[in-house]
Amino acid sequence: MQLLENLKWRYATKKFDSNRKVSDTDLQKIKEAVSLSASSYGLQAYKVLIIENDEIRKQLQPASWGQSQIVDASQLIVFCNYTEVGPNVIDEYLTLKADTQNLNIDDLKGYGDFMKSKIGSLSPEAMKTWTAKQTYIGLGNLLAACAELKIDACPMEGFEADQYDQILGLTEKGLSTSVIATIGYRSEEDVTQNSKKVRKPIDELFDII
Ligand SMILES: Cc1cc2nc3c(=O)[nH]c(=O)nc-3n(C[C@H](O)[C@H](O)[C@H](O)COP(=O)(O)O)c2cc1C
């Protein structure tokens, strides 16, 4: 299974070669893999920023525990979740679904009302947690897509979300940073690439009930 080989190849890259860039063609494939991610009700209640701008990355580095990947990688990917999913978001989704699948939107009203009642009953905190969780599915697919393309990546939670939101002007757009990733090509000097993977034995991780 090629996926297993790819997952064995990848590792959380600590030091990127700052001279190598991911091509537009590969970036397009990575974007498509993220966009094909499953999401709750299919709502895709998040946005993904691809940050190439050096100045902005320099500003974000101190907010990322000083980690070098932020400035050295080819791109910094910022997954941002919508902090509120109101009825209008659900209506927009239903319009898109009806258009895409050639359905009568009136036939989707019952489904829409169900979604609105379920999502509307979440507390503001629970809603944020729910949308933030969706982004990790996108992150997982990004890591797998990068591995297949032999592009290195580092998933990262070592950053201050409040500072990211402020620097990137996300709060006023109803967004909040949930998780980030850096992508590019490993530096030959990155000793981490030689480390053996540390994983629990499979039998310990899984229980068959
Ligand atoms: C959600 C998440 C957050 C992480 N945050 C960081 C981080 O801020 N900096 C970093 O260098 N690695 C980070 N990592 C990488 C993990 O340490 C790494 O995935 C783990 O040790 C397993 O190693 P491997 O990915 O090389 O197989 C993070 C991983 C995940 C999934």
The ligand as an ORCA input file, in Angstrom:
! r2SCAN-3c Opt
* xyz 0 1
  C      -1.483     18.913     16.122
  C       0.009     18.814     16.063
  C       0.776     19.849     16.547
  C       2.177     19.811     16.438
  N       2.916     20.912     16.787
  C       4.235     20.937     16.470
  C       4.989     22.134     16.602
  O       4.493     23.186     16.997
  N       6.291     22.090     16.248
  C       6.891     20.964     15.767
  O       8.086     21.001     15.439
  N       6.202     19.812     15.646
  C       4.892     19.772     15.964
  N       4.158     18.626     15.772
  C       4.838     17.410     15.259
  C       4.790     16.234     16.236
  O       5.690     16.443     17.287
  C       5.075     14.968     15.439
  O       4.078     14.801     14.475
  C       5.141     13.729     16.333
  O       6.217     13.805     17.206
  C       5.252     12.464     15.492
  O       6.391     12.506     14.670
  P       6.320     12.400     13.076
  O       5.227     13.354     12.632
  O       7.676     12.888     12.633
  O       6.022     11.010     12.700
  C       2.792     18.650     15.910
  C       1.985     17.596     15.465
  C       0.627     17.691     15.503
  C      -0.218     16.566     14.930
*
